[in-house]
């Protein structure tokens, strides 16, 4: 049986405002869908913040969905370098890490590469990640794919987590995808 965990990487105020304006609103909307689905389906959610003193905290609209989930503060680009992050992954028994956030070609990619070397399955949700420039987004996703991460979509992840349509959870979550 799979034990997924959702990771929201560095969706912070100052970083978010520097992202590609064409993509950032869709990205955060998809992160919100994924967090809502994870909460509804009891999938653990981890959150990281890169140097919050300088880059601000997680966006308030996401923080409200995350409840009392404490962020892992980090200065390493890979989330695996944040104090306690890998301990938490291990304690959860996670074998599949679903990555969302900022920036696709830096912190998201480097986290994916580190997790893959540790033997975990990794999915990057392409429509729930962002970079400052579209070319860097594509490079990050391409490199992750070459390293054997799965590049997927928000809707695909939600339906994979649901597994089927015959449930109250499906009826609730399918409304988010319309």
DOKEDREN-397303 format. One record per residue: chain; x, y, z of N, C-alpha, C, O in turn; residue number from 1. Coordinates in steps of 0.1 Angstrom, whole numbers, plus 5000, padded with zeros to 4 digits. Layout:
BEGIN
  unit  neast  nnorth   nup  caeast  canorth  caup  ceast  cnorth   cup  oeast  onorth   oup  pos
     A      X       Y     Z       X        Y     Z      X       Y     Z      X       Y     Z  NUM
...
END
This chain:
BEGIN
  unit  neast  nnorth   nup  caeast  canorth  caup  ceast  cnorth   cup  oeast  onorth   oup  pos
     A   5008    4988  5000    5000     5000  5000   5009    5013  5000   5018    5014  5008    1
     A   5005    5022  4991    5013     5034  4990   5011    5043  5002   5000    5044  5007    2
     A   5021    5050  5006    5021     5060  5017   5026    5074  5011   5038    5077  5013    3
     A   5017    5081  5005    5022     5094  4999   5022    5105  5009   5016    5104  5020    4
     A   5030    5115  5006    5031     5127  5014   5031    5139  5004   5038    5138  4994    5
     A   5024    5150  5007    5024     5162  4999   5034    5172  5005   5033    5174  5017    6
     A   5043    5177  4997    5052     5188  5002   5050    5201  4994   5050    5201  4982    7
     A   5047    5211  5002    5046     5225  4996   5059    5232  4998   5062    5235  5010    8
     A   5066    5234  4988    5080     5240  4988   5080    5255  4986   5077    5260  4975    9
     A   5083    5262  4997    5087     5276  4996   5077    5285  4989   5081    5294  4981   10
     A   5064    5284  4991    5054     5293  4985   5053    5305  4994   5043    5306  5002   11
     A   5062    5313  4994    5064     5325  5003   5061    5338  4996   5063    5339  4984   12
     A   5058    5348  5004    5053     5361  4999   5063    5367  4989   5059    5370  4978   13
     A   5075    5369  4993    5085     5376  4984   5088    5368  4972   5090    5373  4961   14
     A   5090    5355  4974    5093     5346  4963   5081    5345  4953   5083    5346  4941   15
     A   5069    5344  4958    5057     5343  4950   5056    5355  4940   5053    5353  4928   16
     A   5058    5367  4946    5057     5379  4938   5067    5380  4927   5065    5388  4917   17
     A   5078    5373  4928    5089     5373  4917   5086    5363  4906   5093    5363  4896   18
     A   5076    5354  4908    5074     5343  4899   5067    5348  4886   5062    5360  4886   19
     A   5068    5340  4876    5061     5343  4863   5047    5346  4865   5039    5338  4869   20
     A   5043    5359  4863    5029     5364  4865   5019    5356  4858   5007    5355  4862   21
     A   5023    5350  4846    5013     5342  4838   5009    5329  4845   4998    5324  4842   22
     A   5018    5324  4854    5016     5311  4859   5012    5311  4874   5006    5302  4879   23
     A   5017    5321  4881    5017     5320  4896   5003    5319  4902   5001    5311  4912   24
     A   4993    5325  4896    4979     5324  4902   4974    5310  4900   4968    5304  4909   25
     A   4976    5304  4888    4971     5290  4886   4979    5281  4895   4973    5271  4900   26
     A   4992    5283  4897    5000     5275  4905   4994    5274  4919   4992    5264  4925   27
     A   4992    5286  4925    4987     5286  4939   4973    5281  4940   4970    5274  4950   28
     A   4965    5283  4930    4951     5277  4930   4953    5261  4930   4945    5255  4937   29
     A   4962    5256  4923    4964     5241  4922   4970    5236  4935   4966    5225  4940   30
     A   4979    5243  4941    4985     5239  4954   4973    5239  4964   4973    5230  4972   31
     A   4964    5248  4964    4953     5249  4973   4944    5236  4971   4939    5230  4981   32
     A   4941    5233  4959    4934     5220  4956   4941    5208  4961   4934    5200  4968   33
     A   4954    5207  4959    4961     5196  4964   4961    5195  4979   4960    5184  4985   34
     A   4963    5206  4986    4963     5206  5001   4949    5202  5006   4948    5195  5015   35
     A   4939    5208  4999    4925     5204  5003   4922    5189  5002   4917    5183  5011   36
     A   4927    5184  4990    4925     5169  4988   4933    5161  4998   4928    5151  5003   37
     A   4945    5165  5001    4954     5158  5010   4947    5158  5024   4946    5148  5031   38
     A   4942    5169  5028    4936     5171  5041   4923    5161  5042   4921    5154  5052   39
     A   4915    5161  5031    4903     5153  5031   4906    5139  5031   4898    5131  5037   40
     A   4917    5135  5025    4921     5120  5024   4931    5116  5033   4937    5105  5032   41
     A   4934    5124  5043    4944     5120  5054   4958    5117  5048   4965    5109  5054   42
     A   4962    5125  5038    4975     5124  5033   4983    5135  5040   4979    5147  5040   43
     A   4994    5131  5047    5002     5141  5054   5007    5152  5044   5010    5150  5033   44
     A   5008    5165  5050    5013     5176  5042   5025    5182  5050   5024    5185  5062   45
     A   5036    5184  5043    5047     5191  5049   5049    5204  5041   5046    5205  5029   46
     A   5054    5214  5048    5056     5227  5042   5070    5232  5045   5075    5230  5057   47
     A   5077    5238  5036    5090     5244  5038   5090    5259  5035   5082    5264  5027   48
     A   5099    5265  5042    5102     5280  5039   5117    5282  5038   5124    5279  5047   49
     A   5121    5288  5027    5135     5291  5024   5137    5305  5031   5131    5315  5027   50
     A   5146    5305  5040    5151     5318  5047   5139    5327  5049   5139    5338  5043   51
     A   5130    5324  5057    5118     5332  5059   5120    5346  5064   5112    5355  5061   52
     A   5131    5348  5071    5134     5362  5075   5136    5371  5063   5132    5383  5064   53
     A   5142    5366  5053    5144     5374  5041   5133    5373  5030   5130    5383  5023   54
     A   5126    5361  5029    5117     5359  5018   5102    5358  5023   5093    5356  5015   55
     A   5100    5361  5036    5086     5361  5041   5081    5347  5044   5089    5337  5042   56
     A   5069    5346  5049    5063     5334  5053   5055    5328  5041   5053    5335  5031   57
     A   5050    5316  5043    5040     5310  5034   5029    5319  5031   5024    5326  5041   58
     A   5024    5320  5019    5012     5328  5016   5001    5326  5026   4998    5315  5029   59
     A   4995    5337  5030    4984     5336  5040   4972    5327  5035   4967    5319  5043   60
     A   4969    5327  5022    4958     5319  5017   4961    5304  5018   4952    5296  5019   61
     A   4974    5301  5018    4978     5287  5019   4979    5283  5034   4975    5272  5039   62
     A   4984    5292  5042    4985     5290  5057   4972    5287  5063   4971    5278  5072   63
     A   4961    5294  5058    4948     5291  5064   4944    5277  5061   4937    5271  5069   64
     A   4947    5271  5050    4944     5257  5046   4953    5247  5054   4949    5236  5057   65
     A   4965    5252  5057    4974     5243  5064   4972    5241  5079   4978    5232  5085   66
     A   4964    5250  5084    4961     5249  5099   4974    5251  5107   4982    5260  5105   67
     A   4976    5241  5116    4988     5242  5125   5000    5235  5120   5009    5232  5128   68
     A   5001    5232  5107    5013     5225  5102   5025    5235  5103   5025    5245  5096   69
     A   5035    5231  5111    5046     5240  5112   5056    5239  5100   5058    5227  5095   70
     A   5061    5250  5095    5070     5249  5083   5084    5244  5088   5088    5247  5099   71
     A   5090    5237  5079    5104     5234  5080   5112    5246  5075   5112    5248  5062   72
     A   5119    5253  5083    5127     5265  5078   5140    5259  5073   5146    5250  5079   73
     A   5145    5265  5062    5157     5260  5056   5165    5271  5049   5160    5281  5046   74
     A   5178    5268  5048    5187     5276  5040   5192    5268  5028   5197    5273  5018   75
     A   5192    5254  5030    5196     5245  5019   5185    5246  5008   5174    5249  5011   76
     A   5189    5245  4996    5180     5245  4985   5171    5233  4985   5159    5234  4982   77
     A   5176    5221  4988    5168     5209  4989   5162    5208  5002   5168    5211  5012   78
     A   5149    5205  5002    5141     5203  5014   5148    5193  5023   5147    5193  5036   79
     A   5155    5183  5017    5161     5172  5025   5172    5178  5034   5176    5171  5044   80
     A   5177    5190  5032    5186     5197  5040   5180    5204  5052   5188    5209  5060   81
     A   5167    5205  5053    5161     5212  5064   5161    5203  5076   5158    5191  5075   82
     A   5164    5209  5088    5164     5201  5100   5151    5194  5102   5140    5200  5103   83
     A   5151    5181  5104    5140     5173  5107   5131    5168  5095   5122    5160  5097   84
     A   5134    5174  5084    5125     5170  5072   5126    5155  5069   5115    5149  5068   85
     A   5137    5150  5067    5138     5136  5064   5134    5127  5075   5129    5116  5073   86
     A   5136    5131  5088    5131     5124  5099   5116    5123  5099   5110    5113  5101   87
     A   5109    5134  5095    5095     5134  5094   5090    5125  5082   5080    5118  5084   88
     A   5097    5125  5071    5093     5116  5060   5094    5102  5065   5085    5094  5062   89
     A   5105    5099  5072    5107     5085  5077   5096    5081  5087   5091    5070  5087   90
     A   5093    5091  5096    5083     5088  5107   5069    5085  5101   5061    5078  5106   91
     A   5066    5092  5090    5053     5090  5083   5053    5077  5075   5042    5073  5070   92
     A   5065    5071  5073    5065     5059  5065   5062    5062  5050   5058    5053  5043   93
     A   5065    5074  5046    5062     5078  5032   5072    5071  5022   5083    5069  5025   94
     A   5065    5066  5011    5073     5060  5001   5072    5068  4987   5078    5065  4977   95
     A   5063    5078  4988    5060     5086  4976   5058    5100  4980   5050    5103  4988   96
     A   5066    5109  4974    5066     5123  4978   5061    5131  4966   5066    5130  4955   97
     A   5050    5138  4968    5044     5147  4958   5048    5161  4960   5045    5167  4971   98
     A   5055    5167  4951    5061     5180  4952   5054    5191  4945   5050    5189  4933   99
     A   5052    5202  4952    5046     5214  4946   5054    5226  4951   5062    5225  4960  100
     A   5053    5237  4944    5059     5249  4950   5069    5256  4940   5068    5256  4928  101
     A   5078    5263  4947    5087     5273  4940   5102    5270  4944   5104    5265  4955  102
     A   5111    5272  4935    5111     5273  4921   5113    5259  4915   5121    5251  4921  103
     A   5107    5256  4904    5107     5243  4898   5121    5238  4895   5124    5226  4897  104
     A   5130    5247  4891    5143     5243  4886   5154    5244  4897   5165    5241  4895  105
     A   5149    5249  4909    5159     5250  4920   5154    5241  4932   5158    5229  4932  106
     A   5147    5247  4941    5143     5239  4954   5135    5227  4951   5137    5216  4957  107
     A   5125    5228  4942    5117     5216  4939   5125    5205  4932   5125    5194  4936  108
     A   5133    5209  4922    5142     5199  4915   5152    5193  4924   5153    5181  4924  109
     A   5159    5201  4932    5170     5196  4940   5164    5187  4951   5170    5177  4955  110
     A   5152    5190  4956    5145     5181  4965   5142    5168  4959   5144    5157  4964  111
     A   5137    5169  4947    5133     5156  4939   5145    5148  4937   5145    5135  4939  112
     A   5156    5153  4933    5169     5146  4931   5173    5139  4943   5177    5127  4943  113
     A   5173    5146  4955    5177     5141  4968   5168    5129  4972   5173    5119  4976  114
     A   5155    5131  4970    5146     5121  4974   5147    5108  4966   5147    5097  4971  115
     A   5150    5110  4953    5152     5099  4944   5164    5091  4948   5164    5078  4948  116
     A   5175    5098  4952    5187     5091  4956   5185    5083  4969   5192    5074  4972  117
     A   5175    5087  4976    5171     5080  4989   5161    5069  4987   5157    5063  4996  118
     A   5158    5066  4974    5149     5055  4971   5134    5057  4972   5127    5048  4971  119
     A   5131    5070  4973    5116     5073  4973   5111    5076  4959   5118    5080  4950  120
     A   5098    5073  4957    5091     5077  4945   5088    5092  4946   5084    5096  4957  121
     A   5090    5099  4935    5087     5113  4935   5079    5117  4923   5081    5113  4912  122
     A   5068    5125  4926    5060     5131  4916   5061    5146  4917   5061    5152  4928  123
     A   5063    5153  4906    5063     5168  4906   5050    5172  4899   5048    5168  4887  124
     A   5042    5180  4905    5029     5184  4899   5032    5197  4891   5033    5208  4896  125
     A   5033    5195  4878    5037     5205  4868   5029    5218  4869   5034    5229  4868  126
     A   5016    5216  4871    5007     5228  4871   5006    5234  4886   4998    5243  4888  127
     A   5014    5229  4895    5015     5234  4909   5029    5237  4913   5032    5238  4924  128
     A   5037    5240  4903    5051     5245  4905   5053    5257  4896   5046    5259  4886  129
     A   5063    5265  4899    5065     5278  4892   5080    5281  4893   5087    5277  4902  130
     A   5084    5289  4883    5098     5295  4883   5096    5309  4878   5085    5313  4873  131
     A   5106    5317  4880    5106     5331  4875   5104    5332  4860   5096    5340  4855  132
     A   5111    5323  4853    5110     5323  4838   5105    5310  4833   5109    5299  4838  133
     A   5096    5310  4823    5091     5298  4817   5102    5288  4813   5100    5276  4814  134
     A   5113    5293  4807    5123     5283  4803   5129    5276  4814   5132    5264  4813  135
     A   5131    5282  4826    5136     5275  4838   5126    5265  4843   5131    5254  4848  136
     A   5114    5268  4842    5104     5258  4846   5105    5245  4838   5106    5234  4843  137
     A   5106    5247  4824    5107     5236  4815   5120    5228  4818   5120    5216  4817  138
     A   5131    5235  4820    5144     5228  4823   5143    5220  4835   5147    5209  4836  139
     A   5137    5226  4846    5135     5219  4858   5127    5206  4857   5131    5196  4862  140
     A   5116    5207  4850    5107     5196  4848   5114    5185  4840   5113    5173  4842  141
     A   5121    5189  4830    5128     5180  4821   5139    5173  4828   5141    5161  4826  142
     A   5147    5180  4836    5157     5173  4844   5152    5163  4854   5157    5153  4856  143
     A   5141    5167  4861    5134     5158  4870   5129    5145  4863   5131    5134  4868  144
     A   5124    5147  4851    5119     5136  4844   5130    5126  4840   5129    5114  4840  145
     A   5142    5132  4835    5153     5124  4832   5159    5116  4844   5164    5106  4842  146
     A   5157    5122  4856    5162     5115  4868   5151    5105  4873   5154    5098  4883  147
     A   5140    5103  4866    5130     5094  4869   5119    5098  4879   5112    5090  4884  148
     A   5118    5111  4881    5106     5116  4888   5094    5116  4878   5096    5117  4866  149
     A   5082    5114  4883    5070     5115  4875   5066    5130  4874   5064    5136  4885  150
     A   5064    5135  4862    5058     5148  4861   5043    5147  4858   5040    5140  4848  151
     A   5035    5153  4866    5021     5150  4865   5013    5163  4867   5018    5174  4867  152
     A   4999    5161  4868    4990     5173  4869   4982    5172  4882   4980    5161  4887  153
     A   4977    5183  4886    4969     5184  4898   4958    5174  4898   4955    5166  4907  154
     A   4950    5175  4887    4938     5166  4886   4942    5151  4887   4935    5143  4893  155
     A   4953    5148  4880    4958     5134  4880   4961    5129  4894   4957    5118  4899  156
     A   4968    5138  4902    4971     5134  4916   4959    5133  4924   4958    5123  4932  157
     A   4949    5142  4923    4937     5141  4931   4930    5128  4928   4925    5121  4937  158
     A   4928    5124  4915    4921     5112  4912   4929    5099  4916   4924    5089  4920  159
     A   4943    5100  4915    4951     5089  4920   4949    5087  4935   4947    5076  4940  160
     A   4948    5098  4943    4946     5097  4957   4932    5092  4960   4931    5084  4970  161
     A   4923    5096  4953    4909     5091  4955   4907    5076  4951   4901    5069  4959  162
     A   4913    5072  4940    4912     5058  4936   4899    5054  4929   4899    5044  4922  163
     A   4888    5061  4932    4876     5058  4926   4865    5069  4928   4868    5078  4935  164
     A   4854    5067  4921    4844     5078  4921   4833    5076  4931   4824    5084  4932  165
     A   4832    5064  4937    4821     5061  4945   4823    5064  4960   4824    5055  4969  166
     A   4825    5077  4963    4827     5081  4977   4823    5095  4979   4822    5103  4970  167
     A   4820    5099  4992    4817     5112  4995   4829    5121  4992   4828    5133  4988  168
     A   4841    5116  4994    4853     5124  4992   4854    5128  4977   4858    5139  4974  169
     A   4851    5118  4968    4851     5121  4954   4841    5132  4951   4844    5142  4943  170
     A   4829    5131  4956    4818     5141  4954   4823    5155  4959   4820    5165  4952  171
     A   4829    5156  4970    4834     5168  4975   4846    5174  4967   4846    5186  4963  172
     A   4856    5165  4964    4868     5170  4958   4866    5173  4943   4873    5182  4937  173
     A   4857    5166  4936    4855     5168  4922   4850    5182  4920   4852    5188  4909  174
     A   4843    5188  4929    4838     5202  4928   4850    5212  4927   4849    5222  4920  175
     A   4861    5209  4934    4873     5217  4933   4879    5217  4919   4887    5227  4916  176
     A   4877    5207  4911    4884     5205  4899   4876    5211  4887   4880    5210  4875  177
     A   4864    5216  4889    4856     5221  4878   4861    5234  4873   4855    5239  4864  178
END
